[in-house]
Amino acid sequence: MDNPKSSQLKEFPLGIDEETEQQYALHSNLLQQFTAISSIDKAWIFKSDTDSSQGMMFSVSQPNLLANKKRKLILSSTVTKRNDGSVNLQWAPFPVEVSGVSAMVPSPSGSKLLIVRNPESDGPSRFEIWSNSYLEKEFHIPQSKHGSVYTDGWFEGISWNFDETLIAYVAEEPSPAKPTFNDLGYKKSGSDDKDSSSWKGQGDWEEDWGETYAGKRQPALFVINIASGEVQAVKGIDKSLSVGQVVWAPSSEGSAQYLVFVGWSFETRKLGIKYCYNRPCSIYVVKAPHESKTNENEIHSTESAQALNLTQTISSAFLPRFSPDGKFLVFLSARSSVDSGAHSATNSLHRIDWPKDIKFHQSAKVHDVIPVVLCAEDDGFPGLYFSTILSDPWLSDGHTLVIPSVWHSSQVLLSVNVLSGQVKRITPADSNFSWSLLTLHGNNIFAVSSSPVDVPQVKYGTFVEKEAGNNEWSWSDVSNPIYKFSEKVSSLLSSLTFSVMKISVKDASQNPTKGSCKPYEAIFVSSKTKKTDTCDPLIVVLHGGPHTVALSSFSKSQAFLASIGYSLLIVNYRGSLGFGEEALQSLPGKIGSQDVNDVLNAIDHVIDLGLASPSKIAVLGGSHGGFLTTHLIGQAPEKFAAAAARNPVCNLALMVGTTDIPDWCFVETYGTNGRDRITEAPSAEDLSLFYSKSPIAHISKVKTPTIFLLGAQDLRVPISTGLQYARALKEKEVPVKVIVFPNDVHGIERPQSDFESFLSIAAWFNKYCK
């Protein structure tokens, strides 16, 4: 007779046991409710004939689980100022879904809107020029002219000129010709792609820009005339440069027009650029095509065709923005990252005075506005940490920027006087919430504020002048229909609370710099209701990088985990952004030890406070957070009841030969001195040290049941390192679950993959922690 248990098991789908199915059924609906919460990507305000009201447009996204992509929406409103300085928004009754749209860019006057639609295969890029009520023009730009327009937020640059006749943008250079073959052999003259009697070969392989840029070889600069549709490649740019972030330089009527852009060069290979600000880059100026007749005195004619490097004296320069009067250009620099080799570090802000005659015979004089902050005093300004800026970030005085920046475990908004260098925190200093900047409304600000337990809220900031110069900003809520969520989500979130803890450094005397001895932080999320007999199980959440930061902002996945009965300890170990350069630079060369000890110290801190039970602790991390997760279960095998690792770094000796950022392995293993050792052929000594610094060196001690979430298209931490570690655990008969997402890259952010990841993590933790 058949075993009744085995026949019962056969009723469940292959790979899903009864317990997992019950967990999926229990929590999937709640996770869907969290997933459905929308987010604002961008916002624009349009000039109006009346002072009393203006039009406003929000670009909103919402995960579409069935289609496995983000649904993009446009929601319009009318902004009316009240007498007390606050605003009222009259919202359109429904949003409008926009499908197939890659970018939307209003013109400076707000009278036109550019919509870019990139092709999904080999078709043309489509440019649409809209007025307020109809489509004015549509242009189809074939692949022979250029490939897809870059809308990635980094190389991306789409800029209208001031009279709104030309648009400069960045697109993929046309693909090089490939050899053609037919039944007679090689065909010299090439052939039409649709010629069925021949086929295209592959041709020479070319480097791309790595993670999320697969197949992206050469971002190049183009200008389109919106009257004629004529597209011209901008001449004078060296082929060794990949370009981005283009803006038009100020110009006067009848004079030549110039473009300012950022250029990244490379030597023997392109190294991954996503999240890597340690790639040298400079700001260039070049004459634009389609210009009017020029003043013969304007630029030395023999050199005017060639792009000129304006920032030769500094190793990094990007995000250029001109002041409203055109008298100066400001830009951000990641020189501390480039010079140290750390993939991200403390930024600095700089200014170039812009000459009316555009005469730059050599590198322009670069003025320092905000230097790199080594060590912040007490709760003082810790330095600049941001990588995005509004297209028009200026207040009405013409020299004050408004920017977002990380300040310890929160993101805040700052005003920066680029003439005096004065920095002011303009979001509330007594709040641990995080803020993001939407757009400026004259001298006022639209922003979004959230916390780990508070869904984002649109805010309006007004400048309030006080006596004795003690000016301040007043913030009010803006009623909006965007951040809607279910009553169940509302009830669960209202039962949670969070705090930001300062954790003292152990053995501070062993650290050579003042900044590396200062406390680091952890965000603690828990139930408001104190249980008398026991604590909720704890999930230790670890960010990647390592030089990134976990912000005190709303995360749908983390809020979901907290809502099903877990406390969260989100650790910003030393090396994280937002705490000054000395603290950040204390980590390279000490990965796998200093960061591991900081996490263990933070766990002991909450246990000592009676906020966590030592027997019910899980750990969750991705990328470098996965490196820490797998290190922790090896170095502290008795501490963790369960673990989850998303695309983890498990074996540096294996990763260094396959990743798009081999330099990361050298710098984080050896410290800054590792820059001098970087090679495509690591020595036996290098490989031995890489292995000893890796989680796999401790695998013999691991007992913790671990789930692995792996993206098969990951170029940053290729899937081989996670699979090797998971197979080694299986060999030791440690409970292991592996989910591979065949079309996901490093972030595992496709809606279905993200959903299955966190549903599976919840089921895994419930199995071993509850």
LUMPADREN-177440 format. One record per residue (C-alpha): residue number from 1; residue in one letter; x, y, z. Coordinates in steps of 0.1 Angstrom, whole numbers, plus 5000, padded with zeros to 4 digits. Each point is the difference from the previous one (the first is absolute). Layout:
% residues N
> pos:code:X:Y:Z
> NUM:A:X:Y:Z
...
***
This chain:
% residues 770
> pos:code:X:Y:Z
> 1:M:5000:5000:5000
> 2:D:5011:5036:4994
> 3:N:5011:5020:5029
> 4:P:4970:5024:5008
> 5:K:5025:5028:5009
> 6:S:5017:4998:4966
> 7:S:4967:5001:4981
> 8:Q:4990:5030:5020
> 9:L:5033:5018:4991
> 10:K:4994:4994:4963
> 11:E:4970:5024:5002
> 12:F:5024:5029:5003
> 13:P:5019:5015:4970
> 14:L:5035:4989:4995
> 15:G:5024:5019:5022
> 16:I:4972:5014:5024
> 17:D:4994:4981:5032
> 18:E:4969:5002:5021
> 19:E:5015:5025:5025
> 20:T:5013:5023:4972
> 21:E:4966:5000:4983
> 22:Q:4983:5009:5033
> 23:Q:5024:5028:5005
> 24:Y:4995:5013:4965
> 25:A:4962:4999:5005
> 26:L:5003:5017:5033
> 27:H:5021:5030:4990
> 28:S:4997:5005:4962
> 29:N:4969:5022:5001
> 30:L:5016:5023:5026
> 31:L:5032:5003:4980
> 32:Q:4979:5008:4969
> 33:Q:4984:5028:5020
> 34:F:5034:5015:5008
> 35:T:5012:4995:4965
> 36:A:4971:5019:4985
> 37:I:5010:5033:5018
> 38:S:5010:5025:4973
> 39:S:5031:5022:4999
> 40:I:5007:5034:4985
> 41:D:5029:5000:4976
> 42:K:5000:5037:4989
> 43:A:4979:5031:5002
> 44:W:4999:5032:4979
> 45:I:4984:5034:5005
> 46:F:4990:5020:4969
> 47:K:5000:5038:4997
> 48:S:4966:5017:4999
> 49:D:4986:5033:4988
> 50:T:4985:5005:5035
> 51:D:5019:5002:5033
> 52:S:4972:4983:5019
> 53:S:5002:4965:4984
> 54:Q:5024:4978:4980
> 55:G:4998:4966:4983
> 56:M:5019:4971:5015
> 57:M:5008:4965:4987
> 58:F:5011:4969:5019
> 59:S:5016:4970:4985
> 60:V:4989:4970:5021
> 61:S:5010:4963:4998
> 62:Q:4983:4969:5014
> 63:P:5012:4964:4997
> 64:N:4979:4980:4976
> 65:L:5005:4964:5012
> 66:L:4981:4983:4972
> 67:A:5020:5018:4973
> 68:N:5032:4998:5020
> 69:K:5009:5037:4995
> 70:K:4992:5034:5014
> 71:R:4969:5017:4990
> 72:K:5006:5037:4993
> 73:L:4973:5026:5006
> 74:I:4997:5038:4996
> 75:L:4978:5018:5026
> 76:S:4993:5037:4995
> 77:S:4990:5027:5025
> 78:T:4995:5037:5003
> 79:V:5020:5017:5028
> 80:T:4984:5030:5018
> 81:K:5018:5019:5027
> 82:R:4981:5008:5032
> 83:N:5003:5032:5020
> 84:D:5020:4982:5027
> 85:G:5027:4990:4975
> 86:S:4989:4963:4997
> 87:V:4985:4986:4968
> 88:N:4969:4982:4989
> 89:L:5002:4975:4971
> 90:Q:4970:4993:4979
> 91:W:5006:4965:4986
> 92:A:4988:4986:4967
> 93:P:4973:4973:5008
> 94:F:5021:4972:4985
> 95:P:5037:4994:4990
> 96:V:5008:4991:4964
> 97:E:5022:4970:4993
> 98:V:5029:5006:4976
> 99:S:5014:4969:4984
> 100:G:5031:4997:4979
> 101:V:5013:5034:5013
> 102:S:5037:5000:5008
> 103:A:5003:5037:5010
> 104:M:4979:5032:5003
> 105:V:5018:5034:5000
> 106:P:4981:5033:5001
> 107:S:5016:5030:4982
> 108:P:5013:5029:5021
> 109:S:4968:5020:4994
> 110:G:4978:4971:5007
> 111:S:4982:5005:4967
> 112:K:5013:4968:4984
> 113:L:5006:4965:5012
> 114:L:5025:4975:4985
> 115:I:4990:4963:5002
> 116:V:5027:4975:4991
> 117:R:4990:4964:4991
> 118:N:5029:4976:4997
> 119:P:4996:4969:4978
> 120:E:4996:4966:5015
> 121:S:5020:4984:4972
> 122:D:5015:5013:4968
> 123:G:4975:5027:4993
> 124:P:5005:5038:5000
> 125:S:5001:5023:5030
> 126:R:4969:5022:5000
> 127:F:5000:5036:5011
> 128:E:4966:5017:5005
> 129:I:4996:5038:5006
> 130:W:4968:5008:5017
> 131:S:4983:5034:5006
> 132:N:4974:5004:5027
> 133:S:4972:4984:4980
> 134:Y:5015:4981:4970
> 135:L:5030:4982:4985
> 136:E:5020:5026:4980
> 137:K:5027:4978:4985
> 138:E:5011:4964:5000
> 139:F:5034:4988:4988
> 140:H:5013:4964:4995
> 141:I:5037:4997:5003
> 142:P:5014:4969:4985
> 143:Q:5026:4977:5015
> 144:S:5025:5011:4973
> 145:K:5000:5034:5016
> 146:H:5001:4988:5036
> 147:G:4987:4974:5024
> 148:S:4978:5005:5031
> 149:V:5000:5033:5018
> 150:Y:5016:4997:5035
> 151:T:4974:5005:5027
> 152:D:5020:4982:5028
> 153:G:5004:5030:5024
> 154:W:5038:4999:4996
> 155:F:5012:5004:4964
> 156:E:4965:5014:4993
> 157:G:4999:5036:4988
> 158:I:4971:5015:4981
> 159:S:5001:5038:4998
> 160:W:4980:5027:4981
> 161:N:5018:5030:4988
> 162:F:4988:5034:5013
> 163:D:4979:5010:4969
> 164:E:4986:4964:4999
> 165:T:5010:4993:4964
> 166:L:5026:4973:5008
> 167:I:5003:4971:5024
> 168:A:5033:4984:5009
> 169:Y:5000:4964:5013
> 170:V:5021:4969:5006
> 171:A:4994:4969:4980
> 172:E:5018:4968:4992
> 173:E:5024:5004:4970
> 174:P:4990:4980:4970
> 175:S:5013:4964:5001
> 176:P:5031:4993:4980
> 177:A:4996:4981:4967
> 178:K:5001:4962:5003
> 179:P:5014:4976:4975
> 180:T:4975:4984:4976
> 181:F:5001:4965:4987
> 182:N:4980:4980:4974
> 183:D:5002:4966:4983
> 184:L:5031:5012:4980
> 185:G:5018:5011:5031
> 186:Y:5008:5036:5011
> 187:K:4980:5027:4983
> 188:K:5021:5032:4997
> 189:S:4973:5025:4993
> 190:G:4979:4990:5030
> 191:S:4963:4995:4997
> 192:D:4966:5011:5011
> 193:D:4990:4986:5034
> 194:K:4969:4985:4983
> 195:D:5020:4982:4973
> 196:S:4990:4963:5005
> 197:S:5030:4988:4979
> 198:S:5026:5012:5025
> 199:W:5006:5004:5037
> 200:K:5019:5024:5023
> 201:G:5030:4989:5020
> 202:Q:5007:5013:5035
> 203:G:5031:5021:4992
> 204:D:5024:5012:5027
> 205:W:4988:4998:5036
> 206:E:4999:5034:5017
> 207:E:5000:5008:5037
> 208:D:4968:5014:5015
> 209:W:4995:5020:5033
> 210:G:4991:4969:5020
> 211:E:4971:4994:5024
> 212:T:4967:5013:4986
> 213:Y:5019:5012:4969
> 214:A:5003:4967:4981
> 215:G:5005:5008:4964
> 216:K:5004:5037:5007
> 217:R:5034:5009:4985
> 218:Q:5002:5036:4991
> 219:P:4976:5028:5011
> 220:A:5004:5028:4975
> 221:L:4987:5035:4997
> 222:F:4973:5011:4974
> 223:V:4979:5031:4993
> 224:I:4966:5000:4983
> 225:N:4984:5030:4983
> 226:I:4964:4998:5010
> 227:A:4988:5020:4970
> 228:S:5016:4978:4974
> 229:G:5007:4968:5019
> 230:E:5036:5000:4988
> 231:V:5023:4981:5024
> 232:Q:5037:5007:5002
> 233:A:5027:4983:5020
> 234:V:5021:5026:5019
> 235:K:5035:5002:4985
> 236:G:5032:5006:5018
> 237:I:4996:4974:5028
> 238:D:5028:4974:5003
> 239:K:4989:4964:4993
> 240:S:5016:4989:5032
> 241:L:4973:5020:5020
> 242:S:4966:4987:5010
> 243:V:4978:5031:5005
> 244:G:4970:5009:5021
> 245:Q:4982:5027:5021
> 246:V:4999:5026:4972
> 247:V:4988:5035:5006
> 248:W:5000:5031:4977
> 249:A:5024:5028:5009
> 250:P:4986:5036:5003
> 251:S:5001:5018:4967
> 252:S:4991:5034:4986
> 253:E:4980:5006:4968
> 254:G:5021:4995:4968
> 255:S:5029:4983:5018
> 256:A:5010:4963:4998
> 257:Q:4983:4976:5023
> 258:Y:5020:4976:5021
> 259:L:4993:4968:5019
> 260:V:5014:4990:5033
> 261:F:5002:4963:5008
> 262:V:5018:4974:5022
> 263:G:5024:4976:4984
> 264:W:5013:4967:5014
> 265:S:5031:4985:4985
> 266:F:5015:4965:5004
> 267:E:5033:4984:4993
> 268:T:5002:4962:4993
> 269:R:4964:4992:5010
> 270:K:4967:5016:5011
> 271:L:4994:4992:5037
> 272:G:4965:4999:5013
> 273:I:4986:5035:5006
> 274:K:4967:4993:5018
> 275:Y:5003:5011:5037
> 276:C:5037:5006:4993
> 277:Y:5010:5037:5003
> 278:N:5037:4992:5000
> 279:R:5001:5002:4962
> 280:P:5020:5031:4990
> 281:C:4979:5025:4981
> 282:S:5003:5036:4988
> 283:I:4977:5028:4988
> 284:Y:5005:5011:4964
> 285:V:4987:5028:4978
> 286:V:4995:4995:4962
> 287:K:4984:5021:4973
> 288:A:4965:4988:4991
> 289:P:4989:4993:4964
> 290:H:4972:5021:4984
> 291:E:5015:5032:5014
> 292:S:4994:5035:4986
> 293:K:5027:5021:4985
> 294:T:5027:5005:5025
> 295:N:5020:5029:5012
> 296:E:5034:4995:4985
> 297:N:5017:5011:5032
> 298:E:4983:4973:5020
> 299:I:5023:4969:5006
> 300:H:5033:4992:4983
> 301:S:4987:4986:4967
> 302:T:5026:4972:4997
> 303:E:4989:4985:5033
> 304:S:4964:5008:5001
> 305:A:4989:4968:4984
> 306:Q:5016:4979:5027
> 307:A:4983:4995:5034
> 308:L:5020:5017:5027
> 309:N:5005:4985:5035
> 310:L:4991:5026:5025
> 311:T:5009:4980:5032
> 312:Q:5035:4986:4993
> 313:T:5011:5010:5036
> 314:I:4975:4976:5017
> 315:S:4995:4963:4995
> 316:S:4962:5000:5000
> 317:A:4974:5025:4988
> 318:F:4964:4993:4992
> 319:L:4964:5013:5004
> 320:P:5007:5034:4984
> 321:R:4974:5028:5006
> 322:F:5002:5036:4988
> 323:S:4988:5029:5023
> 324:P:4969:5017:4988
> 325:D:5020:5031:4989
> 326:G:5025:4978:4981
> 327:K:5030:5014:5020
> 328:F:5012:4968:5015
> 329:L:4998:4962:4997
> 330:V:4998:4978:5030
> 331:F:5008:4963:5001
> 332:L:5004:4971:5024
> 333:S:5032:4980:5004
> 334:A:5007:4965:5013
> 335:R:5037:5006:5001
> 336:S:5003:4984:5034
> 337:S:4986:4969:4984
> 338:V:5022:5001:4969
> 339:D:5031:5008:5020
> 340:S:4994:4973:5027
> 341:G:4985:4973:4977
> 342:A:4969:4996:5023
> 343:H:4970:4995:4977
> 344:S:4982:5029:5017
> 345:A:5011:5025:5026
> 346:T:4995:5036:5012
> 347:N:4994:5025:4972
> 348:S:5011:5036:4996
> 349:L:4983:5029:4981
> 350:H:5018:5024:4977
> 351:R:4995:5031:4978
> 352:I:5014:5013:4968
> 353:D:4995:5037:4990
> 354:W:4986:5000:4965
> 355:P:5014:5025:4976
> 356:K:4976:5019:4977
> 357:D:5023:4994:4970
> 358:I:5004:4963:5006
> 359:K:5038:5004:4999
> 360:F:5016:4970:5018
> 361:H:5035:4997:4987
> 362:Q:5008:4975:5028
> 363:S:4983:4983:5029
> 364:A:4978:5025:5018
> 365:K:5007:5010:5036
> 366:V:4980:4977:5023
> 367:H:4987:5016:5032
> 368:D:4993:4978:5030
> 369:V:4965:5006:5014
> 370:I:4996:4971:5024
> 371:P:5031:4979:5008
> 372:V:5000:4963:5010
> 373:V:4991:4998:5037
> 374:L:5024:4977:5018
> 375:C:4984:4999:5034
> 376:A:4968:5017:5010
> 377:E:5000:5016:5034
> 378:D:4972:4985:5022
> 379:D:4968:5004:4979
> 380:G:5014:5024:4976
> 381:F:5000:4998:4961
> 382:P:5016:4967:4991
> 383:G:5007:5008:4964
> 384:L:4983:4998:4966
> 385:Y:4985:4966:4989
> 386:F:4977:5003:4970
> 387:S:5001:4989:4963
> 388:T:4969:5017:4986
> 389:I:4990:5037:4996
> 390:L:4970:5018:4985
> 391:S:5004:5015:4965
> 392:D:4992:5034:5016
> 393:P:5011:4998:5037
> 394:W:5003:5037:5007
> 395:L:4981:5023:5023
> 396:S:4992:5035:4987
> 397:D:5032:5016:5013
> 398:G:5018:4981:4972
> 399:H:5028:4987:5022
> 400:T:4982:4976:5025
> 401:L:4997:4964:4990
> 402:V:4975:4976:5016
> 403:I:5013:4964:5001
> 404:P:4993:4967:5018
> 405:S:5028:4985:5020
> 406:V:5006:4971:5024
> 407:W:5005:5011:5036
> 408:H:5008:4970:5021
> 409:S:4971:4975:4996
> 410:S:4976:5025:4984
> 411:Q:4998:5019:4968
> 412:V:4994:5038:5005
> 413:L:4996:5030:4978
> 414:L:5027:5027:5000
> 415:S:5003:5035:4988
> 416:V:5035:5009:4987
> 417:N:5012:5035:4993
> 418:V:5025:4993:4972
> 419:L:5017:5034:5004
> 420:S:5006:4998:5038
> 421:G:5000:4963:5004
> 422:Q:4974:5002:5028
> 423:V:4980:4968:5005
> 424:K:4966:4999:5019
> 425:R:4979:4970:5008
> 426:I:4965:5011:4990
> 427:T:4980:4969:5010
> 428:P:4992:4997:5037
> 429:A:5031:4992:5021
> 430:D:4979:4983:5027
> 431:S:4986:4974:4975
> 432:N:5015:4966:4992
> 433:F:4978:4998:4968
> 434:S:5017:5000:4966
> 435:W:4992:5025:4973
> 436:S:5002:5001:4963
> 437:L:4997:5030:4977
> 438:L:4973:5002:4974
> 439:T:5002:5036:4985
> 440:L:5003:5036:5009
> 441:H:4970:5024:5000
> 442:G:5016:5034:4999
> 443:N:5017:5003:5033
> 444:N:4980:4971:5014
> 445:I:5004:4963:4998
> 446:F:4980:4969:4992
> 447:A:5016:4969:5017
> 448:V:4991:4966:5013
> 449:S:5006:4988:5036
> 450:S:4998:4965:5013
> 451:S:5013:4976:5027
> 452:P:5003:4962:5003
> 453:V:4965:5000:5015
> 454:D:4984:5030:4983
> 455:V:4989:4998:4963
> 456:P:5014:5030:4980
> 457:Q:4982:5033:5003
> 458:V:5003:5030:4977
> 459:K:5012:5031:5018
> 460:Y:5001:5037:4992
> 461:G:5028:5021:5014
> 462:T:4998:5038:5003
> 463:F:5028:5023:5010
> 464:V:4992:5020:5031
> 465:E:5021:5031:5007
> 466:K:5007:5007:5037
> 467:E:5016:5028:5019
> 468:A:5037:5000:5005
> 469:G:5004:4979:4969
> 470:N:4988:4968:5016
> 471:N:4981:4989:4970
> 472:E:4983:4967:4998
> 473:W:4979:4977:4979
> 474:S:4964:4991:5008
> 475:W:4987:4967:4987
> 476:S:4963:4990:4994
> 477:D:4983:4969:4987
> 478:V:4986:5000:4965
> 479:S:4969:4979:4996
> 480:N:5005:4976:4971
> 481:P:4985:4968:4985
> 482:I:5033:4984:4990
> 483:Y:5011:4982:5032
> 484:K:4969:4980:5006
> 485:F:5000:4968:5019
> 486:S:4976:4975:5015
> 487:E:4985:5002:5035
> 488:K:5019:4969:5009
> 489:V:5033:5015:4991
> 490:S:4990:5032:5019
> 491:S:4991:4980:5031
> 492:L:5032:4980:5000
> 493:L:5023:5030:4994
> 494:S:4982:5019:5028
> 495:S:5010:4973:5024
> 496:L:5037:5004:4992
> 497:T:5026:5025:5012
> 498:F:5037:5007:4991
> 499:S:5030:5017:5015
> 500:V:5036:5007:4989
> 501:M:5025:4986:5024
> 502:K:5036:5012:5005
> 503:I:5024:4970:5005
> 504:S:5033:5006:5016
> 505:V:5031:4986:4983
> 506:K:5017:4971:5018
> 507:D:5038:5003:5004
> 508:A:4999:5036:4987
> 509:S:5037:5005:5011
> 510:Q:5010:4977:4971
> 511:N:4986:5024:4974
> 512:P:5025:5025:4986
> 513:T:4976:5028:4992
> 514:K:4975:5020:5021
> 515:G:4972:4994:4975
> 516:S:5004:4962:5002
> 517:C:4995:5001:5038
> 518:K:4967:5018:4999
> 519:P:4968:4981:5006
> 520:Y:4982:4985:4970
> 521:E:4963:4995:4997
> 522:A:4972:4974:4997
> 523:I:4963:5004:4993
> 524:F:4978:4980:5023
> 525:V:4965:4991:4989
> 526:S:4977:4983:5025
> 527:S:4964:4996:5012
> 528:K:4987:5028:5023
> 529:T:4985:4973:5022
> 530:K:5025:4986:5025
> 531:K:4996:4963:5006
> 532:T:5006:4991:5037
> 533:D:5014:4965:4995
> 534:T:5020:5000:4967
> 535:C:5013:5022:4972
> 536:D:4990:4998:4963
> 537:P:5026:4982:4979
> 538:L:5026:5024:4986
> 539:I:5011:5004:4964
> 540:V:5034:5016:4996
> 541:V:4999:5019:4966
> 542:L:5033:5008:4983
> 543:H:5005:5024:4971
> 544:G:5023:4994:4971
> 545:G:5029:5020:4986
> 546:P:5016:5001:5026
> 547:H:5001:5037:4994
> 548:T:4962:5007:4998
> 549:V:4976:5006:5028
> 550:A:4967:4986:5013
> 551:L:4977:5031:5003
> 552:S:4972:5006:5025
> 553:S:4975:5001:4971
> 554:F:4971:4978:4991
> 555:S:5008:4966:4985
> 556:K:4971:4978:4990
> 557:S:5018:4967:5005
> 558:Q:5014:5010:5034
> 559:A:4966:5013:5012
> 560:F:4985:4967:4989
> 561:L:5025:4980:5021
> 562:A:4994:5023:5030
> 563:S:4962:4996:4995
> 564:I:5001:4962:5003
> 565:G:5015:5000:5035
> 566:Y:5037:5008:4997
> 567:S:5022:5027:5014
> 568:L:5026:5014:4976
> 569:L:5035:5011:5008
> 570:I:5013:5019:4970
> 571:V:5037:5006:5005
> 572:N:5020:5028:4985
> 573:Y:5034:4986:5009
> 574:R:5032:5021:4996
> 575:G:5007:5005:4964
> 576:S:4965:5011:4992
> 577:L:4993:5034:4984
> 578:G:4988:5029:5021
> 579:F:5025:5000:5028
> 580:G:5031:5018:4987
> 581:E:5029:4988:4979
> 582:E:5022:4986:5028
> 583:A:4973:4976:5012
> 584:L:4994:4989:4964
> 585:Q:5036:4995:4992
> 586:S:5006:4979:5032
> 587:L:4984:4970:4983
> 588:P:5020:4992:4968
> 589:G:5026:4974:5009
> 590:K:4979:4988:5029
> 591:I:4969:4985:4984
> 592:G:4990:4968:5016
> 593:S:5012:5011:5034
> 594:Q:4992:5037:5009
> 595:D:4966:4999:4983
> 596:V:4992:4966:5014
> 597:N:5010:5011:5035
> 598:D:4979:5032:4997
> 599:V:4969:4979:4992
> 600:L:5006:4976:5028
> 601:N:5005:5030:5024
> 602:A:4967:5015:4988
> 603:I:4982:4966:5006
> 604:D:5015:4998:5035
> 605:H:4989:5036:5007
> 606:V:4962:4992:4993
> 607:I:5003:4967:5020
> 608:D:5015:5019:5029
> 609:L:4971:5025:4999
> 610:G:4975:4971:5001
> 611:L:4987:5007:4965
> 612:A:5010:4967:4985
> 613:S:5002:4963:5010
> 614:P:5034:4984:4993
> 615:S:4983:4968:4988
> 616:K:4978:5016:4973
> 617:I:5023:5020:4977
> 618:A:5000:4999:4962
> 619:V:5023:5019:4976
> 620:L:4992:5014:4965
> 621:G:5022:5017:4976
> 622:G:5008:5005:4963
> 623:S:5033:5005:4981
> 624:H:5025:5012:5027
> 625:G:4971:4995:5024
> 626:G:4999:4964:4988
> 627:F:5038:4999:5005
> 628:L:4994:5010:5037
> 629:T:4970:4976:5003
> 630:T:5021:4970:4989
> 631:H:5030:5012:5021
> 632:L:4978:5003:5031
> 633:I:4986:4965:4998
> 634:G:5036:4987:4997
> 635:Q:5017:5022:5026
> 636:A:4971:4999:5025
> 637:P:4983:4966:4992
> 638:E:4980:4998:5032
> 639:K:4985:5035:4997
> 640:F:4976:4996:4971
> 641:A:4969:4979:4996
> 642:A:4996:5008:4962
> 643:A:5016:5020:4973
> 644:A:4991:5014:4966
> 645:A:5026:5011:4974
> 646:R:4991:5019:4968
> 647:N:5028:4998:4974
> 648:P:5026:4997:5027
> 649:V:5038:5004:4997
> 650:C:5011:4966:5014
> 651:N:5034:4995:4984
> 652:L:5022:5029:4989
> 653:A:5025:4977:4984
> 654:L:4973:4987:4976
> 655:M:4983:5034:4995
> 656:V:5031:5020:4990
> 657:G:5003:4982:4967
> 658:T:4963:5003:4990
> 659:T:4987:5033:5014
> 660:D:4997:5033:4982
> 661:I:5018:5017:5029
> 662:P:5032:4979:5008
> 663:D:5016:5032:5014
> 664:W:4974:4999:5028
> 665:C:5014:4966:5011
> 666:F:5035:5015:5003
> 667:V:4991:5033:5017
> 668:E:4977:4984:5026
> 669:T:5024:4972:5007
> 670:Y:5033:5019:5002
> 671:G:4987:5036:5007
> 672:T:5010:5030:4979
> 673:N:5034:4984:4993
> 674:G:4980:4974:4980
> 675:R:4998:5024:4971
> 676:D:5036:4993:4992
> 677:R:4994:4963:4999
> 678:I:4970:5000:4976
> 679:T:5005:4976:4971
> 680:E:4980:4976:4978
> 681:A:5024:4972:5011
> 682:P:5000:4999:5038
> 683:S:5030:4983:5016
> 684:A:4998:4969:5022
> 685:E:5006:5024:5029
> 686:D:4971:5021:4990
> 687:L:4977:4970:4996
> 688:S:5010:4986:5033
> 689:L:4992:5033:5018
> 690:F:4967:5003:4981
> 691:Y:4990:4966:5012
> 692:S:5010:5006:5036
> 693:K:4979:5032:5000
> 694:S:4970:4982:4986
> 695:P:4970:4983:5017
> 696:I:5009:4967:4984
> 697:A:5031:4999:5022
> 698:H:4977:4994:5030
> 699:I:4976:4976:4984
> 700:S:5010:4970:5021
> 701:K:4984:5016:5030
> 702:V:4967:5010:4985
> 703:K:4968:4984:5014
> 704:T:4974:5027:4991
> 705:P:4972:4991:4976
> 706:T:5004:5024:4971
> 707:I:4980:5011:4970
> 708:F:5017:5014:4969
> 709:L:4984:5023:4975
> 710:L:5021:5003:4969
> 711:G:4997:5020:4968
> 712:A:5014:4980:4970
> 713:Q:5008:5032:4980
> 714:D:5020:5015:5029
> 715:L:5033:5015:4986
> 716:R:5010:5015:5033
> 717:V:5000:4969:5022
> 718:P:4997:4972:4975
> 719:I:4977:4971:5010
> 720:S:5029:4976:5003
> 721:T:5012:5013:5034
> 722:G:4966:4996:5016
> 723:L:4994:4966:4984
> 724:Q:5034:4987:5011
> 725:Y:4993:5010:5036
> 726:A:4965:4986:5000
> 727:R:5012:4967:4986
> 728:A:5027:4998:5026
> 729:L:4974:5004:5027
> 730:K:4979:4973:4985
> 731:E:5030:4978:5000
> 732:K:5002:5006:5038
> 733:E:4963:4992:5003
> 734:V:4991:5035:5012
> 735:P:4964:5009:4990
> 736:V:5002:5020:4968
> 737:K:4975:5015:4975
> 738:V:5011:5016:4967
> 739:I:4978:5021:4977
> 740:V:5015:5011:4967
> 741:F:4983:5028:4981
> 742:P:5011:4994:4964
> 743:N:4995:5035:4987
> 744:D:5010:5021:5030
> 745:V:5032:5020:5005
> 746:H:5017:5009:5033
> 747:G:4971:5019:5015
> 748:I:4973:4973:4995
> 749:E:4975:5028:4996
> 750:R:4976:4986:4973
> 751:P:4965:5001:5017
> 752:Q:4994:4962:5000
> 753:S:5036:4993:5011
> 754:D:4999:5025:5028
> 755:F:4966:4986:5011
> 756:E:5011:4964:5000
> 757:S:5032:5009:5018
> 758:F:4984:5016:5030
> 759:L:4971:4975:5002
> 760:S:5026:4972:5000
> 761:I:5022:5018:5026
> 762:A:4969:5004:5023
> 763:A:4992:4963:4996
> 764:W:5036:4990:5007
> 765:F:5003:5022:5031
> 766:N:4966:4989:5013
> 767:K:5011:4963:4997
> 768:Y:5032:5005:5020
> 769:C:4993:5030:5023
> 770:K:4965:4995:5012
***
